[in-house]
Amino acid sequence: MSTLSVAVAHFLNCFLSSCPSPGTHLATLDEGSASRNRRRSKRRGGGRGAPGAESTSWAQLTPGDLWKNLAVEAQERYSFLITSEGIDQAVENFGLQKITLLRELCIKGGIQLLLREYVLDGRQKPAFGEEDIENLFPVAKHLWPPACDAQHLLQSAQARIQQGFLKDACDQTAEALNLYNNIFGALHPDICACLRVFARLNFILGNQAEAMIHQEKALIMSERVLGLDNPYTIQDYVICALFAFTNAQVAKALKLLYRARYLALIVCSEDHPQIATIDSNIGLMLTAVEEHDTAQRFLDKALTLNTKHCGEMSLKVALSHHFLARSYAAKGDFRSALKHEKETYTVYNEQFGKMHEKTEASYTYLQQLTDQAVVLQRNVNEICKNGSKPSIQPMQIPAPNMPYILEMLNAINGIVLPTLSCEDLQKLKAEVKELEDMINQEPTLDVEALIAETENKEESPAGQES
């Protein structure tokens, strides 16, 4: 136990540190403590196989030996061949982050580190020391006990939404939420799922304010029961940003997306499909506020990731090209816009054929860009030739408006709005409002009060004991 912190630090250095000799700090071990451990082990039984007899065998581990063992384990267990010669080359080849690997290893192994900036690429000294290992915690694998009836109702509600039966989906979601509250209380991951479904139903029906309220509750609850860096929490940030943008809260929406991107970078590094979705959302929202230069950087990154993970003929790649074409056209760069829209047309023509509405829309927009580019070039040539100032006609291609931006954001985030008549839509809104009023009357659904009560209990000694 006296050398446990040093052993853990030595292993982390062998795995992640770029120092050529990460075991140099082992000489600082307390020799008196080590000798006392040996004498204690002999008194307890000693001899062959005693705990103290091999207490320093871990000190012989080198980065090369550890990496060879990892390569053998990956090949035997997963049939995955690691061709990299070390952690630095593997990080570069696979587009990983050392901080992401460190975080995952600490979570899986129950290691608590000192909160500080770790220089994992330093060549002079090891990144971890004995004082950096704060504690070790047992990691227990477990499953949430399910509420079968409520779970079946929620799954049925989600299926009914996909089929277009919104009234049945509202009834089943409300019933599932009541069951979950009666079984688990007000804070539970399954209740988060119910609130997400309610938020999406309100968004589909046009109740943007109600959708924002339910999604914010789901986000707060997800942070508390799942953690800040959970994938569901990150996705809740993205959907909450979409609803905030729909409610004309652009600054709030961008803050939520930047927060989601920061968490996603820590959890899964930059080379991940989820980063492409977040970057597409940020790029479209920046295009809506005419920040085209910044928007194009995010859209270019999303295009690169979608091309790598989905292929050049993917519909996500076509959407990314179309977003960039719209952004460049709004700036007046018709040459770049034509280049990207041609890629969009090629993908749609390959996937759907020439007679599909998406292909025809892309072809029409391509013609508009070509005509506008010809007019602009003619005016430029006339200025260069005569030195005069001709009457430049305004652009015939309108900038992306709010309905178009919202439509594209819904497509990126997988939200499909059904086509309903005004009368049916008003009836559904009234029914959903009645269900929400009934739910809000339940005392167990007062999430804010329960959160405040939980915080008060955590601050008091009695709450800590319980």
C-alpha positions, 0 to 999 in steps of 0.5 A: 500500500505504501508504494501504490501511488508510485506504481499507478503513476509509473504505469500511467507514465509508461502508457501516456508519457513521452518521456524516454525513461519514465521510471526515473522517479522510482529512485525516490521511493522510501527504502525504509518503508519498503523494508518494513513491508518486507518484514511485515510480509515475512511475519504474516507468512513470508516465504514464497508467494508472499505479497511483499516478495513481488511488491516491486515487480511493477517497477521493471515495466517499460513503455516498450514492454507495455506497448508490446503487451497491448498489441498482443492483447488486441490481436488475441482478443479483438483480432485488431492489429496495432501497427504503431510503434508507440503511443505517440504514433498511435495518437497521430495515426488514429486522430486520438487525444492523450487526455481522452485516453487518460480520462477513459482509463481513469474512469474504467480503473477507478483512478482519481487524479489531482486536478491540474494541467498534465503535460503528456508530450513532455520529453524532459520529465514524466507527466505523473508523480506520486502526489498526482494519484489522489485515490482509487475507487472500486468500479461496480458494473450494474444495470438500472432496474427497469419499470417494464410497463412504463418502458413499453409505453415509452417505446410505443410512444416513440414508434407512434411518433415515427408513424405520425400518430401524435395523439396516441404518442402524447397519451402514452408518453404522459402515462409513462411519465406518471408511472416513472414518477410513481416508481422512481421519483422525480430524478431518473434517466428514464424520466429524462427520456420522457421529457425529451419525447414531450419536448420533441412533440411540442416542437413538432406541433409548433409549441416552441416555448413549451418544447424549450421548457421540457428540453431544459428540464431534461438537460438539467436532469441528465446532468445530475443523473448521468453526468456532464460528459455523458453522450446523452447529456451532450445530445441534450445540449445540441437539441436544447440549442436547436429549440433556443434558436427556434425561439430566436435566442441565437446567443444562447443557442450558440453557447449551448453548441460551443459547450456541447462541442467542448464536452464532445472534444474531451470525450471522443476527440475531434475525429468523430461523427458527432463533431460533424453534426455539432459543427454543421449546427454551429455553421448554419446558425452563424450563417443565419447571423451573417458570420460567413467566414466563421461559419465556413470554417465549421462547415468545412470541418463538418464536410471533412469528417462526413467525407471520412466517416460516411463516404463521398456519396453520402447524403450527409456529404451532399448536405455539407456541400449544399450548406457551403454553397449557400454560405459562399453565395451569400458572400458573393463567391460564386465560383466556390459556391458552384464547386460545392453545389456541383458536388451536391448535384452529383450525389443526389443524381447518383442516389436518387436519379434525375427525376427526384425533387432533391436532384431537381432543386439542386439543378435549379439552384446550380443554374441560378448560381451559374447565371449570377456568376456570368452576370457578375463576371460581365460587370467585372470585365466591363469595369476592367475594360472601360474603367466606368461604373456600370449599374450593377444589378442586385443578386437574384439569389436570396440569402438563406432565410430563417425558414430555410435555416430551421428546415436544414437544422431539423434535417441535421438533427433528425427531426421530421415535421409532419404535414397537418392541416391547421385544424388538426394541428390546433386540436393536437396542440389543445390536447397536448396542453391539457396533458401538460396541465394534468402532468404539472398538477402532479407534485412529484413533477416539481423538478426544480423544488426536488433539485433544491431539496436534494442540494440542501440535504447534501449540504447538511450532515444528516443528508450526507448520512442518509 
